[in-house]
Amino acid sequence: MQDDFLSKKLQERKEQHSFRSLKLPKNNLVDLCSNDYLGIATNQLINSDQSSSNKILKTGSTGSRLLSGNYEKIEEAEKIIADFHQAEAALIFNSGYDANLGLLRSVPQRSDIILYDSLSHASIRDGIRLSFASAFSFQHNDVDDLEKKLIVNSRGTDRNIFIVTESVFSMDGDIAPLKQMVELCDRFNAKLIVDEAHATGVVGERGEGLVQHLKLQEKCFAFVPCVYHALKFCHHK
């Protein structure tokens, strides 16, 4: 499985009692952890529409999702996103920059290798820069150069290798050779991460992006699509 290393890392956190997960807040509890000091968001004090269909909508998150800002509508949206992109799970981020930063900063570990397209977006580069993994660029859309980098970095190691690219490049508008990249991932046991921000809504019968258009969603470790600047992290085992 592509994410066995993540399961191992999560188990380590559980054993260290440092594992945290999203929970839905219970309204019958006293709120001592949010910024909703006056109860304006929780009690819908500035919501003029009190119909039953809208009572679940809040006028503020009251804090980060991990502490107090999570609620049902967000999780419902993530399920819809995951179903649309035929992914096992989805996670909504504030922006594409945050999505790439969060994904690339947290998933690759210190002993891992990241190989990224030399024309990758700045958000990808910033995420890689924050990671503890070693990173090397390959020439833009050059599968032969990528193969050479894989040969060098896969010798005698059991570390994870991540290949990172955009599907449609934001500045040049050209398309990554994803099928050939998937073939290299299969050969070298690498994990493909694709930024779909500029393909979503443009490529595919329903605007699903290049990954699904080529039917490669189950071959990708993760991809980052974008619709109206609401970005998601979609992950496949």
C-alpha positions as CSV (number, residue, x, y, z in Angstrom):
1,M,0.0,0.0,0.0
2,Q,1.2,3.5,-0.9
3,D,0.5,4.9,2.6
4,D,1.9,2.2,4.8
5,F,4.6,4.5,6.0
6,L,1.9,7.0,7.1
7,S,0.1,4.4,9.1
8,K,3.4,3.5,10.9
9,K,4.0,7.2,11.7
10,L,0.5,7.7,13.0
11,Q,0.8,4.6,15.2
12,E,4.0,6.1,16.6
13,R,2.1,9.3,17.5
14,K,-0.6,7.3,19.2
15,E,1.9,5.4,21.3
16,Q,3.5,8.8,22.3
17,H,0.0,10.1,23.1
18,S,0.5,13.0,20.6
19,F,-2.1,11.9,18.0
20,R,-4.9,14.4,17.4
21,S,-7.9,14.2,15.1
22,L,-10.8,16.3,14.1
23,K,-13.9,16.1,16.2
24,L,-17.3,17.8,15.9
25,P,-18.0,20.2,18.9
26,K,-20.9,19.3,21.2
27,N,-23.1,22.3,21.9
28,N,-23.9,21.2,25.4
29,L,-20.3,21.7,26.6
30,V,-18.8,24.9,28.0
31,D,-16.7,26.6,25.4
32,L,-13.3,27.4,26.8
33,C,-11.1,26.9,23.7
34,S,-12.5,29.2,20.9
35,N,-12.4,32.9,20.1
36,D,-16.3,33.0,20.2
37,Y,-16.1,34.9,23.4
38,L,-19.5,36.5,23.2
39,G,-21.2,33.4,21.7
40,I,-22.1,35.3,18.5
41,A,-21.3,32.5,16.1
42,T,-22.5,29.6,18.3
43,N,-25.8,31.3,19.1
44,Q,-26.2,32.8,15.7
45,L,-26.8,36.2,17.1
46,I,-26.3,38.0,13.8
47,N,-28.1,35.5,11.6
48,S,-31.4,36.9,10.5
49,D,-32.5,33.6,8.7
50,Q,-33.5,31.2,11.5
51,S,-35.1,28.6,9.2
52,S,-34.4,25.0,10.2
53,S,-32.4,24.4,7.0
54,N,-29.9,27.2,7.8
55,K,-29.5,26.7,11.6
56,I,-26.5,24.5,11.1
57,L,-24.6,27.3,9.2
58,K,-22.4,29.5,11.4
59,T,-21.3,33.1,11.0
60,G,-17.8,32.2,12.1
61,S,-15.6,29.1,12.7
62,T,-14.8,30.1,16.3
63,G,-11.2,28.8,15.8
64,S,-9.1,26.3,13.9
65,R,-10.8,23.0,13.0
66,L,-8.6,21.0,15.2
67,L,-9.8,23.0,18.3
68,S,-13.3,24.2,17.9
69,G,-13.9,25.2,14.2
70,N,-15.0,21.9,12.8
71,Y,-18.7,21.2,11.9
72,E,-20.9,18.9,9.9
73,K,-21.1,21.0,6.7
74,I,-17.3,21.0,6.3
75,E,-17.2,17.2,6.5
76,E,-20.1,16.9,4.2
77,A,-18.3,19.1,1.6
78,E,-15.1,17.0,1.9
79,K,-17.1,13.8,1.3
80,I,-18.7,15.3,-1.8
81,I,-15.2,16.4,-3.0
82,A,-13.7,13.0,-2.4
83,D,-16.6,11.3,-4.2
84,F,-16.3,13.7,-7.2
85,H,-12.6,13.1,-7.5
86,Q,-12.9,9.3,-6.8
87,A,-10.5,9.6,-3.9
88,E,-10.6,7.9,-0.5
89,A,-10.6,11.1,1.4
90,A,-10.4,14.9,0.9
91,L,-9.2,17.8,3.1
92,I,-10.2,21.4,2.5
93,F,-7.5,24.0,2.9
94,N,-7.8,27.8,3.0
95,S,-5.9,28.2,-0.3
96,G,-3.8,26.3,-2.8
97,Y,-0.7,27.7,-1.2
98,D,-1.8,26.3,2.2
99,A,-2.7,22.9,0.6
100,N,0.8,22.5,-1.0
101,L,2.5,23.8,2.1
102,G,0.7,21.5,4.4
103,L,1.0,18.4,2.2
104,L,4.6,18.7,1.3
105,R,5.7,19.9,4.7
106,S,4.1,17.1,6.7
107,V,4.1,14.0,4.6
108,P,7.7,13.5,3.3
109,Q,10.0,12.6,6.3
110,R,13.6,13.4,7.0
111,S,15.1,10.4,5.2
112,D,12.8,10.7,2.1
113,I,13.5,12.1,-1.3
114,I,11.5,14.7,-3.3
115,L,12.0,15.0,-7.0
116,Y,10.1,18.0,-8.4
117,D,9.6,19.6,-11.8
118,S,11.9,22.6,-12.2
119,L,9.0,24.8,-13.2
120,S,6.8,23.9,-10.3
121,H,4.7,26.6,-8.7
122,A,6.2,28.7,-5.8
123,S,3.7,27.1,-3.3
124,I,5.2,23.7,-4.2
125,R,8.8,25.0,-3.7
126,D,7.9,26.6,-0.4
127,G,6.3,23.4,0.9
128,I,9.4,21.4,-0.1
129,R,11.6,24.0,1.5
130,L,9.8,23.5,4.8
131,S,10.1,19.7,4.6
132,F,12.9,17.7,6.2
133,A,13.3,15.6,3.1
134,S,16.1,16.0,0.6
135,A,14.9,17.5,-2.7
136,F,16.2,17.7,-6.3
137,S,14.6,19.2,-9.4
138,F,14.4,17.5,-12.8
139,Q,14.2,19.3,-16.1
140,H,10.7,20.5,-17.0
141,N,8.5,17.7,-18.3
142,D,11.6,15.7,-19.1
143,V,10.9,12.0,-18.3
144,D,14.4,10.9,-19.2
145,D,16.0,13.3,-16.7
146,L,13.5,12.2,-14.1
147,E,14.4,8.6,-14.7
148,K,18.1,9.5,-14.2
149,K,17.3,11.2,-10.9
150,L,15.3,8.1,-9.8
151,I,18.1,5.8,-10.7
152,V,20.6,7.8,-8.6
153,N,18.3,8.3,-5.6
154,S,16.8,4.8,-5.4
155,R,20.0,2.8,-5.1
156,G,20.2,0.7,-1.9
157,T,17.6,2.6,0.1
158,D,14.2,1.9,1.6
159,R,13.2,5.5,1.9
160,N,10.2,7.0,0.3
161,I,10.6,8.8,-3.0
162,F,8.0,11.5,-4.0
163,I,7.6,12.8,-7.5
164,V,5.9,16.3,-7.5
165,T,4.6,18.1,-10.6
166,E,1.8,20.3,-11.8
167,S,-0.6,18.7,-14.3
168,V,-1.2,21.9,-16.2
169,F,1.6,24.4,-15.6
170,S,0.3,27.8,-14.5
171,M,2.8,30.0,-16.4
172,D,3.4,28.0,-19.6
173,G,0.1,26.2,-20.0
174,D,1.8,23.0,-21.0
175,I,0.8,19.5,-19.7
176,A,2.9,17.1,-17.6
177,P,3.5,13.6,-19.1
178,L,1.6,11.9,-16.3
179,K,1.3,8.5,-17.9
180,Q,5.0,8.2,-18.3
181,M,5.5,9.5,-14.8
182,V,3.2,6.8,-13.4
183,E,5.1,4.2,-15.3
184,L,8.3,5.4,-13.6
185,C,6.6,5.4,-10.2
186,D,5.6,1.8,-10.7
187,R,9.2,0.9,-11.7
188,F,10.9,2.7,-8.9
189,N,8.2,2.4,-6.2
190,A,7.8,6.2,-6.1
191,K,4.8,8.2,-5.0
192,L,3.3,10.7,-7.4
193,I,1.9,14.0,-6.1
194,V,0.1,16.2,-8.7
195,D,-1.0,19.9,-8.3
196,E,-4.2,20.1,-10.3
197,A,-5.0,23.7,-9.5
198,H,-4.9,24.8,-13.1
199,A,-6.6,21.8,-14.6
200,T,-9.7,21.6,-12.5
201,G,-12.7,23.0,-14.3
202,V,-10.7,23.0,-17.5
203,V,-9.7,19.4,-18.3
204,G,-12.0,16.5,-18.4
205,E,-15.7,15.9,-19.3
206,R,-16.9,17.4,-16.0
207,G,-13.8,19.6,-15.3
208,E,-12.4,16.9,-12.9
209,G,-8.8,17.6,-14.0
210,L,-6.1,15.8,-15.9
211,V,-5.5,13.0,-13.4
212,Q,-9.0,11.6,-13.7
213,H,-9.3,12.4,-17.4
214,L,-6.4,10.0,-17.9
215,K,-7.9,7.6,-15.3
216,L,-4.8,7.8,-13.1
217,Q,-6.4,8.7,-9.8
218,E,-5.7,5.4,-8.2
219,K,-2.0,5.7,-9.3
220,C,-1.5,9.0,-7.6
221,F,-0.5,9.2,-3.9
222,A,-2.2,12.6,-3.7
223,F,-3.5,15.4,-5.9
224,V,-4.5,19.0,-5.2
225,P,-7.5,20.2,-7.3
226,C,-9.0,23.6,-7.1
227,V,-12.5,25.0,-7.8
228,Y,-13.2,28.7,-7.3
229,H,-10.1,28.9,-5.0
230,A,-11.5,26.3,-2.6
231,L,-8.6,23.8,-2.6
232,K,-8.7,20.2,-1.5
233,F,-6.1,17.5,-0.8
234,C,-7.3,14.2,-2.2
235,H,-5.4,11.1,-1.2
236,H,-5.4,7.5,-2.5
237,K,-3.9,4.4,-0.9
